[in-house]
C-alpha cells in the first residue's frame, strides 16, 4: 500500500485545512511506504452473484499494541483521547463488567463538558484501472464535496435540536445527543456533553494494486471501490503512525464509495470500522476510524449513516474491548456478540435528518441499558435506543 500525503507534518494542521479547502491540485513530494510484508494474491474480481449476496458490515478491530495497564495515565496526560472508567453488575447474570468511554463520567455529581479533537483523514483511492474515488469531490448527483457534506453533517455540526423518546436532549452534535440520551437519568438538566472539534485535515492518496482491490460499476454514478481489509488496515495504521501521530485526537477517516472485503470479494462489505493502536513505543494510543460515504441505493445505509455508526461506537467502546453479557440475533449480528458496540444491534435501522436543506442519514444506536439489561432503562423515556427502536433490553444471555 502506497500512501502519498499532502502534508509531511501536521504541525500546521489548522492552516493546512484552510489551504486544502481552497485548492488541492498541487501535491508536494512526500515520503511514502510500501506494506511489503503482505503476501500478494491473484488479481481480485467480483461476480454479480457475489454482489447480490454482499452484506452491509461494520467492524471493530481489537486494540493493537496498546498498553492497557497505563491507559488511564495516558488519558490523563493527553497521550490518548479523554477517557472515563466505571463498572456495572448486570442483573441478567450478576456478573461485574468494567468499561471505558470517551469523555468524562456522566455518573459524577459534578457534570462537565468534554471537547475531543479530531484530525479529518481524507482517503482518496487510486485503482489500477485508472478510477479515482475521492472524498474531496462531490458524490453522485451532488454539487458539494463529500468532505464538505461530512463537516456540515449532524455528526460534526450542532444545528439540530434533538428529541429522543419524547425528551429534548439539546441542540448539539448527533453523537453527543446520543450520549446524553444514553445516560439521561444522570445528565438531564445538566451541562454534560462530549463534542468533537476539528484539529486539521490530512489527505492520503492510497494506490491500490490490482491484487488488493478493484471497482464495480454502479450505472450512471461513480463505481463502488472494493479493497482488501487486511491490506488496507496495515497500511492505514502505518500511515497514521508516520503522518498523524496525534494521540490526543481521534483520527477520523472518510472515503467515498469504497468498502472493504476480508481476503475474498465474497466476504464483503465492511463500510466502516474503528480501532486503537499503540504508538511512540507503546507510550501513547491513537484511536482511529474509517467510514465510507456511499451513494444512495448501493446499500441500505448511505452518506453519513456509517459515520454515525462508527463514531457512536468509538465514543462508547473506544478500545473495542468493553465486555457485555452476550447478546445477538439483531441488526448485523446473526449469532452472539459480547461487546459494547452500540451500532451493531441496529445496523440498517436508519432515519433522516435535514440540515441546511440537505438530507443526511444517521443510524439508531443502542443504549447502555440495553446491553446490560438494566430495568428501568436510564435512557430517555425509559427506552433502550436513541430513536426508540428498542423498547426493552437485550433479553436472556445469547447462546
The 8 nearest C-alpha neighbors of each residue, nearest first, counted from 0:
[[1, 33, 34, 234, 206, 2, 207, 205],
 [0, 2, 33, 206, 32, 205, 31, 3],
 [3, 1, 205, 204, 31, 203, 4, 32],
 [2, 4, 204, 203, 31, 29, 1, 205],
 [5, 3, 203, 6, 202, 204, 2, 29],
 [4, 6, 26, 202, 27, 201, 7, 3],
 [5, 7, 8, 4, 201, 9, 29, 27],
 [8, 6, 29, 242, 4, 5, 9, 30],
 [9, 7, 6, 10, 242, 11, 243, 12],
 [8, 10, 12, 11, 243, 6, 7, 242],
 [9, 11, 8, 12, 13, 15, 14, 7],
 [12, 10, 9, 14, 13, 15, 8, 199],
 [13, 11, 199, 15, 9, 14, 10, 16],
 [12, 14, 199, 15, 16, 11, 198, 17],
 [15, 13, 17, 16, 12, 11, 18, 199],
 [16, 14, 12, 18, 13, 17, 19, 11],
 [15, 17, 19, 200, 199, 14, 13, 18],
 [16, 18, 20, 14, 15, 19, 21, 13],
 [19, 17, 15, 21, 16, 20, 22, 14],
 [20, 18, 16, 23, 22, 21, 17, 15],
 [19, 21, 17, 18, 22, 16, 23, 15],
 [22, 20, 18, 19, 17, 23, 16, 24],
 [21, 23, 19, 20, 24, 18, 25, 17],
 [24, 22, 19, 25, 21, 20, 26, 18],
 [23, 25, 22, 26, 19, 21, 27, 5],
 [26, 24, 23, 27, 22, 5, 19, 28],
 [27, 25, 5, 24, 28, 23, 4, 6],
 [28, 26, 29, 5, 25, 6, 4, 3],
 [27, 29, 26, 30, 3, 5, 4, 7],
 [28, 30, 7, 27, 31, 3, 4, 6],
 [29, 31, 32, 3, 28, 7, 4, 2],
 [32, 30, 2, 3, 1, 29, 33, 4],
 [33, 31, 1, 2, 34, 30, 0, 238],
 [32, 34, 0, 1, 35, 31, 234, 2],
 [35, 33, 0, 36, 37, 234, 32, 233],
 [34, 36, 33, 37, 38, 0, 32, 39],
 [35, 37, 34, 38, 33, 39, 233, 230],
 [38, 36, 35, 34, 39, 230, 233, 229],
 [37, 39, 36, 40, 35, 230, 34, 210],
 [38, 40, 37, 210, 41, 211, 35, 42],
 [39, 41, 210, 38, 42, 211, 43, 262],
 [40, 42, 210, 43, 39, 209, 211, 44],
 [210, 43, 41, 209, 40, 44, 211, 212],
 [44, 42, 210, 41, 212, 211, 209, 213],
 [43, 45, 42, 46, 213, 264, 212, 214],
 [44, 46, 264, 49, 47, 43, 50, 265],
 [47, 45, 49, 48, 50, 44, 51, 264],
 [46, 48, 50, 49, 51, 45, 52, 215],
 [49, 47, 51, 46, 50, 52, 45, 53],
 [50, 48, 46, 52, 47, 51, 265, 53],
 [51, 49, 47, 53, 52, 48, 46, 45],
 [50, 52, 48, 49, 53, 47, 46, 54],
 [53, 51, 49, 50, 54, 48, 265, 267],
 [52, 54, 50, 267, 51, 268, 49, 55],
 [53, 55, 268, 56, 267, 52, 269, 266],
 [54, 56, 268, 269, 270, 298, 53, 57],
 [57, 55, 269, 268, 54, 270, 58, 331],
 [58, 56, 271, 269, 272, 270, 343, 55],
 [59, 57, 272, 271, 60, 56, 269, 273],
 [58, 60, 273, 272, 319, 274, 61, 57],
 [59, 61, 274, 62, 273, 58, 319, 272],
 [62, 60, 319, 63, 274, 59, 320, 318],
 [63, 61, 275, 276, 318, 65, 274, 60],
 [62, 64, 276, 65, 277, 275, 61, 274],
 [63, 65, 277, 276, 281, 66, 62, 278],
 [64, 66, 277, 63, 67, 276, 62, 281],
 [67, 65, 68, 69, 281, 70, 64, 277],
 [66, 68, 70, 69, 65, 71, 64, 62],
 [69, 67, 66, 70, 71, 72, 65, 73],
 [70, 68, 72, 67, 71, 66, 73, 282],
 [69, 71, 73, 67, 72, 68, 74, 66],
 [72, 70, 74, 73, 69, 75, 82, 68],
 [71, 73, 75, 69, 70, 74, 76, 78],
 [72, 74, 78, 70, 76, 71, 75, 79],
 [75, 73, 81, 79, 71, 72, 77, 76],
 [74, 76, 72, 73, 77, 71, 81, 78],
 [77, 75, 73, 74, 78, 72, 79, 71],
 [78, 76, 247, 79, 74, 75, 73, 80],
 [79, 77, 73, 283, 246, 247, 76, 74],
 [78, 80, 247, 246, 74, 284, 77, 73],
 [79, 81, 247, 74, 248, 82, 77, 246],
 [82, 80, 74, 102, 101, 79, 75, 83],
 [83, 81, 101, 102, 100, 74, 80, 99],
 [82, 84, 103, 100, 99, 104, 102, 101],
 [83, 85, 99, 98, 100, 82, 86, 97],
 [86, 84, 98, 97, 99, 83, 87, 104],
 [87, 85, 97, 96, 98, 95, 88, 84],
 [86, 88, 96, 95, 89, 97, 85, 371],
 [89, 87, 95, 94, 93, 96, 90, 86],
 [88, 90, 93, 371, 91, 94, 92, 87],
 [91, 89, 93, 92, 88, 372, 373, 371],
 [90, 92, 89, 93, 372, 395, 396, 371],
 [91, 93, 94, 90, 89, 324, 396, 88],
 [94, 92, 90, 89, 88, 91, 95, 87],
 [95, 93, 88, 92, 89, 96, 90, 91],
 [94, 96, 88, 87, 89, 86, 93, 97],
 [95, 97, 86, 87, 88, 322, 98, 94],
 [98, 96, 86, 85, 87, 95, 321, 99],
 [97, 99, 321, 84, 85, 86, 96, 100],
 [100, 98, 84, 83, 82, 85, 316, 321],
 [101, 99, 315, 82, 83, 314, 316, 317],
 [100, 102, 82, 314, 81, 83, 315, 317],
 [103, 101, 81, 82, 113, 193, 83, 100],
 [104, 102, 83, 82, 105, 113, 101, 111],
 [103, 105, 106, 83, 107, 102, 84, 110],
 [106, 104, 107, 186, 185, 110, 103, 191],
 [105, 107, 104, 185, 108, 110, 186, 182],
 [108, 106, 109, 105, 104, 110, 185, 103],
 [107, 109, 110, 106, 105, 185, 104, 186],
 [108, 110, 107, 111, 105, 106, 191, 189],
 [111, 109, 191, 108, 107, 105, 190, 189],
 [112, 110, 191, 190, 113, 109, 192, 103],
 [111, 113, 192, 191, 193, 190, 114, 110],
 [114, 112, 193, 102, 192, 194, 115, 111],
 [115, 113, 194, 195, 193, 116, 196, 112],
 [114, 116, 195, 194, 196, 113, 248, 117],
 [117, 115, 196, 248, 197, 198, 195, 249],
 [118, 116, 249, 248, 197, 198, 250, 196],
 [117, 119, 250, 199, 198, 200, 251, 197],
 [118, 120, 200, 251, 252, 117, 121, 199],
 [121, 119, 252, 201, 251, 202, 200, 118],
 [120, 122, 202, 253, 252, 203, 201, 119],
 [121, 123, 254, 203, 253, 202, 120, 204],
 [122, 124, 133, 204, 132, 205, 203, 121],
 [123, 125, 205, 132, 131, 204, 206, 122],
 [124, 126, 131, 206, 207, 205, 130, 123],
 [127, 125, 207, 130, 128, 129, 131, 213],
 [126, 128, 129, 209, 208, 207, 125, 130],
 [129, 127, 126, 130, 213, 209, 214, 125],
 [130, 128, 127, 126, 131, 125, 214, 132],
 [129, 131, 126, 128, 125, 132, 127, 214],
 [130, 132, 125, 124, 133, 126, 129, 123],
 [133, 131, 124, 123, 255, 130, 125, 256],
 [132, 134, 123, 135, 255, 136, 131, 124],
 [135, 133, 145, 255, 136, 254, 146, 123],
 [134, 136, 144, 133, 146, 145, 137, 121],
 [135, 137, 144, 134, 133, 145, 138, 143],
 [144, 138, 136, 143, 145, 141, 142, 139],
 [137, 139, 141, 145, 140, 294, 144, 136],
 [138, 140, 220, 141, 294, 137, 221, 295],
 [141, 139, 138, 142, 137, 220, 294, 143],
 [142, 140, 138, 139, 137, 143, 144, 145],
 [141, 143, 137, 144, 140, 138, 139, 136],
 [144, 142, 137, 141, 147, 145, 148, 136],
 [137, 143, 145, 136, 147, 135, 146, 148],
 [144, 146, 134, 148, 137, 147, 135, 138],
 [147, 145, 149, 148, 144, 135, 134, 150],
 [146, 148, 150, 144, 149, 145, 151, 143],
 [149, 147, 145, 151, 146, 150, 152, 144],
 [148, 150, 152, 146, 151, 147, 145, 303],
 [151, 149, 147, 152, 148, 155, 146, 156],
 [152, 150, 148, 149, 156, 147, 155, 153],
 [151, 153, 149, 154, 150, 155, 156, 148],
 [152, 154, 156, 173, 155, 172, 157, 151],
 [153, 155, 173, 152, 172, 156, 174, 307],
 [156, 154, 153, 150, 152, 172, 151, 195],
 [157, 155, 153, 151, 152, 172, 158, 154],
 [158, 156, 171, 172, 159, 170, 153, 155],
 [157, 159, 156, 170, 171, 160, 354, 153],
 [160, 158, 170, 157, 161, 171, 153, 172],
 [159, 161, 170, 169, 171, 162, 158, 167],
 [162, 160, 169, 168, 167, 159, 170, 163],
 [161, 163, 167, 166, 165, 168, 164, 160],
 [164, 162, 166, 165, 385, 386, 379, 161],
 [165, 163, 380, 166, 379, 387, 162, 386],
 [164, 166, 163, 162, 380, 167, 379, 168],
 [167, 165, 163, 162, 164, 168, 379, 380],
 [166, 168, 162, 169, 161, 163, 165, 160],
 [169, 167, 161, 166, 176, 162, 180, 179],
 [170, 168, 160, 167, 161, 171, 176, 162],
 [171, 169, 160, 159, 161, 157, 158, 168],
 [170, 172, 157, 169, 159, 176, 158, 173],
 [173, 171, 157, 175, 154, 153, 174, 156],
 [172, 174, 154, 176, 153, 175, 177, 171],
 [175, 173, 177, 176, 172, 311, 178, 154],
 [174, 176, 178, 177, 172, 193, 173, 194],
 [177, 175, 173, 179, 174, 178, 168, 180],
 [178, 176, 174, 180, 175, 179, 181, 385],
 [179, 177, 181, 175, 180, 176, 174, 182],
 [178, 180, 176, 181, 182, 177, 183, 175],
 [181, 179, 183, 177, 379, 178, 378, 182],
 [180, 182, 378, 178, 366, 179, 183, 177],
 [183, 181, 378, 179, 180, 184, 185, 377],
 [184, 182, 180, 378, 186, 187, 185, 379],
 [183, 185, 377, 182, 186, 187, 378, 379],
 [184, 186, 183, 182, 187, 106, 105, 377],
 [187, 185, 183, 189, 184, 191, 182, 188],
 [186, 188, 183, 189, 185, 184, 168, 179],
 [187, 189, 186, 190, 191, 168, 185, 183],
 [190, 188, 186, 187, 191, 110, 185, 111],
 [189, 191, 111, 192, 112, 110, 188, 186],
 [190, 192, 112, 111, 110, 189, 186, 105],
 [193, 191, 112, 113, 175, 194, 190, 111],
 [192, 194, 113, 175, 102, 114, 112, 195],
 [195, 193, 114, 175, 115, 192, 113, 196],
 [194, 196, 115, 116, 114, 155, 117, 197],
 [197, 195, 116, 117, 115, 198, 114, 194],
 [196, 198, 117, 116, 199, 118, 195, 119],
 [199, 197, 118, 117, 116, 13, 196, 12],
 [200, 198, 12, 13, 118, 16, 197, 119],
 [199, 201, 119, 16, 118, 120, 12, 15],
 [200, 202, 120, 121, 119, 203, 5, 6],
 [201, 203, 121, 4, 5, 120, 122, 204],
 [204, 202, 4, 122, 3, 2, 121, 205],
 [203, 205, 123, 3, 2, 124, 4, 122],
 [206, 204, 124, 2, 1, 123, 125, 203],
 [205, 207, 125, 1, 124, 0, 126, 204],
 [206, 208, 126, 125, 212, 205, 211, 209],
 [209, 207, 210, 211, 127, 212, 206, 126],
 [210, 208, 42, 211, 212, 127, 213, 207],
 [42, 209, 211, 41, 43, 208, 40, 212],
 [212, 210, 227, 209, 208, 226, 207, 43],
 [213, 211, 226, 225, 209, 210, 227, 207],
 [212, 214, 225, 224, 209, 126, 226, 43],
 [215, 213, 224, 223, 225, 222, 216, 212],
 [214, 216, 223, 222, 224, 217, 213, 225],
 [215, 217, 222, 218, 223, 214, 221, 220],
 [218, 216, 222, 220, 219, 215, 221, 223],
 [219, 217, 220, 216, 222, 221, 215, 223],
 [218, 220, 217, 221, 216, 139, 222, 140],
 [221, 219, 139, 218, 217, 222, 140, 216],
 [222, 220, 217, 139, 223, 219, 216, 218],
 [223, 221, 216, 217, 215, 214, 220, 224],
 [222, 224, 215, 256, 214, 257, 216, 225],
 [225, 223, 214, 257, 213, 256, 258, 215],
 [224, 226, 258, 212, 259, 213, 257, 214],
 [227, 225, 212, 259, 211, 260, 228, 258],
 [226, 228, 260, 211, 230, 259, 262, 229],
 [227, 229, 259, 231, 261, 260, 230, 232],
 [230, 228, 232, 231, 227, 233, 261, 262],
 [229, 231, 227, 233, 228, 232, 234, 37],
 [230, 232, 228, 234, 229, 233, 235, 227],
 [231, 233, 235, 229, 234, 230, 236, 228],
 [234, 232, 236, 230, 231, 235, 229, 237],
 [233, 235, 237, 231, 232, 236, 0, 34],
 [236, 234, 232, 238, 237, 233, 231, 239],
 [237, 235, 239, 238, 233, 234, 232, 240],
 [236, 238, 234, 240, 235, 239, 241, 233],
 [237, 239, 241, 235, 240, 236, 242, 234],
 [240, 238, 243, 236, 242, 241, 237, 244],
 [241, 239, 244, 237, 238, 242, 243, 236],
 [240, 242, 238, 239, 243, 237, 244, 236],
 [241, 243, 239, 238, 240, 7, 8, 244],
 [242, 244, 239, 245, 240, 241, 9, 238],
 [245, 243, 240, 246, 239, 242, 241, 285],
 [244, 246, 248, 247, 243, 285, 249, 250],
 [247, 245, 285, 79, 78, 248, 284, 244],
 [246, 248, 79, 80, 77, 78, 245, 249],
 [249, 247, 117, 116, 246, 245, 80, 250],
 [248, 250, 117, 286, 287, 251, 118, 116],
 [251, 249, 287, 118, 117, 248, 252, 119],
 [252, 250, 119, 288, 120, 249, 287, 118],
 [251, 253, 289, 120, 288, 121, 290, 119],
 [254, 252, 290, 121, 289, 122, 291, 120],
 [255, 253, 122, 291, 134, 292, 257, 121],
 [254, 256, 292, 134, 257, 291, 133, 132],
 [257, 255, 293, 223, 292, 291, 224, 254],
 [258, 256, 224, 255, 225, 223, 291, 254],
 [257, 259, 225, 270, 269, 268, 224, 226],
 [260, 258, 226, 269, 228, 268, 225, 227],
 [259, 261, 267, 227, 268, 266, 228, 264],
 [260, 262, 228, 266, 263, 227, 267, 229],
 [263, 261, 227, 260, 264, 228, 266, 229],
 [262, 264, 265, 266, 261, 260, 227, 267],
 [265, 263, 266, 260, 267, 45, 262, 261],
 [264, 266, 263, 49, 267, 53, 260, 45],
 [267, 265, 264, 260, 261, 263, 268, 262],
 [268, 266, 260, 53, 264, 265, 269, 54],
 [267, 269, 260, 259, 55, 54, 56, 258],
 [270, 268, 56, 259, 57, 258, 271, 267],
 [269, 271, 258, 291, 57, 56, 290, 268],
 [272, 270, 290, 57, 289, 269, 291, 305],
 [271, 273, 58, 59, 289, 57, 288, 309],
 [274, 272, 288, 59, 287, 289, 309, 313],
 [273, 275, 60, 287, 286, 62, 59, 318],
 [276, 274, 286, 62, 285, 318, 287, 63],
 [275, 277, 63, 285, 284, 64, 62, 65],
 [276, 278, 65, 284, 64, 281, 283, 63],
 [279, 277, 281, 283, 280, 284, 276, 240],
 [280, 278, 281, 282, 283, 277, 240, 244],
 [279, 281, 278, 282, 277, 283, 64, 65],
 [280, 282, 277, 278, 283, 279, 66, 65],
 [283, 281, 280, 279, 278, 284, 277, 66],
 [284, 282, 78, 278, 281, 277, 79, 279],
 [283, 285, 277, 79, 246, 276, 278, 65],
 [286, 284, 246, 276, 275, 79, 277, 287],
 [287, 285, 275, 249, 274, 284, 250, 276],
 [288, 286, 250, 249, 274, 273, 251, 275],
 [287, 289, 273, 251, 252, 272, 250, 274],
 [288, 290, 252, 271, 272, 253, 251, 273],
 [291, 289, 271, 253, 306, 305, 270, 252],
 [290, 292, 254, 270, 255, 293, 257, 253],
 [293, 291, 302, 255, 256, 303, 254, 301],
 [294, 292, 256, 301, 302, 291, 255, 295],
 [295, 293, 301, 302, 139, 297, 296, 138],
 [294, 296, 301, 297, 293, 298, 302, 300],
 [295, 297, 298, 294, 299, 301, 300, 293],
 [296, 298, 295, 294, 299, 293, 301, 217],
 [299, 297, 300, 296, 301, 55, 295, 293],
 [298, 300, 347, 301, 296, 297, 55, 295],
 [301, 299, 298, 304, 347, 305, 349, 302],
 [300, 302, 293, 295, 304, 294, 303, 360],
 [301, 303, 292, 293, 304, 294, 360, 359],
 [304, 302, 306, 305, 360, 292, 361, 301],
 [305, 303, 361, 360, 307, 300, 362, 306],
 [306, 304, 308, 307, 303, 290, 271, 309],
 [305, 307, 303, 309, 308, 290, 304, 310],
 [306, 308, 304, 305, 310, 361, 309, 311],
 [309, 307, 305, 342, 306, 311, 310, 362],
 [308, 310, 312, 306, 311, 307, 313, 272],
 [311, 309, 313, 312, 307, 308, 306, 314],
 [312, 310, 314, 309, 308, 313, 174, 307],
 [311, 313, 309, 315, 340, 314, 310, 316],
 [312, 314, 317, 310, 316, 311, 315, 309],
 [315, 313, 101, 311, 312, 317, 316, 100],
 [314, 316, 100, 312, 313, 317, 311, 101],
 [317, 315, 319, 313, 312, 318, 321, 314],
 [318, 316, 313, 319, 314, 315, 100, 101],
 [319, 317, 320, 275, 316, 62, 274, 61],
 [318, 320, 316, 317, 61, 59, 321, 60],
 [319, 321, 318, 322, 338, 316, 61, 339],
 [320, 322, 98, 338, 339, 316, 319, 323],
 [323, 321, 338, 337, 320, 339, 96, 98],
 [322, 324, 337, 338, 325, 339, 370, 371],
 [325, 323, 337, 396, 326, 371, 370, 322],
 [324, 326, 337, 397, 396, 336, 323, 335],
 [327, 325, 397, 335, 336, 337, 393, 396],
 [326, 328, 335, 329, 334, 332, 336, 397],
 [329, 327, 333, 332, 334, 335, 330, 326],
 [328, 330, 344, 332, 327, 331, 333, 345],
 [329, 331, 344, 345, 346, 332, 343, 347],
 [330, 332, 346, 343, 329, 333, 344, 56],
 [333, 331, 329, 328, 330, 334, 327, 335],
 [334, 332, 328, 331, 329, 327, 335, 330],
 [335, 333, 332, 328, 327, 336, 398, 397],
 [334, 336, 327, 326, 397, 325, 398, 332],
 [335, 337, 326, 325, 327, 338, 334, 332],
 [338, 336, 325, 323, 324, 322, 326, 335],
 [339, 337, 322, 323, 321, 340, 336, 320],
 [338, 340, 321, 341, 316, 323, 322, 315],
 [341, 339, 312, 342, 338, 343, 316, 315],
 [340, 342, 365, 364, 312, 339, 343, 311],
 [343, 341, 364, 308, 345, 340, 346, 344],
 [342, 344, 346, 345, 340, 341, 330, 331],
 [345, 343, 330, 329, 342, 346, 331, 332],
 [346, 344, 330, 343, 348, 342, 347, 363],
 [347, 345, 330, 343, 348, 342, 331, 344],
 [346, 348, 349, 345, 299, 300, 330, 362],
 [349, 347, 345, 346, 362, 363, 350, 330],
 [350, 348, 362, 361, 363, 347, 360, 300],
 [349, 351, 361, 360, 362, 352, 348, 363],
 [350, 352, 360, 359, 361, 358, 353, 349],
 [351, 353, 359, 358, 360, 354, 350, 361],
 [354, 352, 358, 357, 359, 356, 351, 355],
 [353, 355, 356, 357, 352, 358, 158, 152],
 [356, 354, 357, 353, 358, 151, 158, 152],
 [355, 357, 354, 353, 358, 359, 352, 151],
 [358, 356, 353, 354, 355, 359, 352, 148],
 [359, 357, 353, 352, 351, 354, 360, 356],
 [360, 358, 352, 351, 353, 303, 357, 361],
 [359, 361, 351, 304, 303, 350, 352, 302],
 [362, 360, 304, 349, 307, 350, 303, 351],
 [361, 363, 349, 304, 348, 308, 307, 364],
 [362, 364, 386, 349, 385, 348, 345, 384],
 [365, 363, 342, 341, 384, 385, 362, 345],
 [366, 364, 384, 341, 383, 369, 342, 385],
 [365, 367, 384, 383, 181, 368, 369, 364],
 [366, 368, 369, 370, 181, 371, 365, 383],
 [367, 369, 373, 371, 366, 376, 372, 370],
 [370, 368, 392, 372, 383, 366, 393, 367],
 [369, 371, 368, 367, 372, 393, 323, 392],
 [370, 372, 89, 368, 373, 369, 323, 367],
 [373, 371, 392, 369, 368, 370, 393, 91],
 [374, 372, 368, 376, 371, 375, 369, 90],
 [375, 373, 376, 372, 368, 392, 377, 391],
 [374, 376, 373, 381, 377, 368, 382, 378],
 [375, 377, 381, 374, 378, 368, 373, 382],
 [376, 378, 184, 182, 183, 368, 381, 375],
 [379, 377, 181, 183, 376, 182, 180, 381],
 [378, 380, 180, 381, 183, 164, 382, 166],
 [381, 379, 164, 382, 165, 378, 166, 163],
 [380, 382, 376, 379, 378, 375, 377, 383],
 [383, 381, 390, 380, 387, 384, 379, 378],
 [382, 384, 389, 366, 369, 390, 391, 365],
 [385, 383, 365, 366, 387, 389, 364, 386],
 [386, 384, 387, 364, 163, 363, 177, 180],
 [385, 387, 363, 384, 388, 163, 164, 364],
 [386, 388, 384, 389, 385, 382, 164, 390],
 [389, 387, 386, 384, 390, 363, 383, 385],
 [390, 388, 383, 384, 387, 391, 382, 392],
 [389, 391, 382, 383, 388, 387, 392, 384],
 [392, 390, 389, 383, 382, 393, 369, 394],
 [393, 391, 369, 372, 394, 383, 368, 370],
 [394, 392, 369, 370, 326, 372, 391, 395],
 [393, 395, 392, 396, 372, 326, 391, 91],
 [396, 394, 397, 91, 393, 326, 325, 372],
 [397, 395, 325, 326, 324, 398, 394, 91],
 [396, 398, 326, 325, 335, 327, 395, 336],
 [397, 396, 335, 325, 334, 326, 327, 395]]
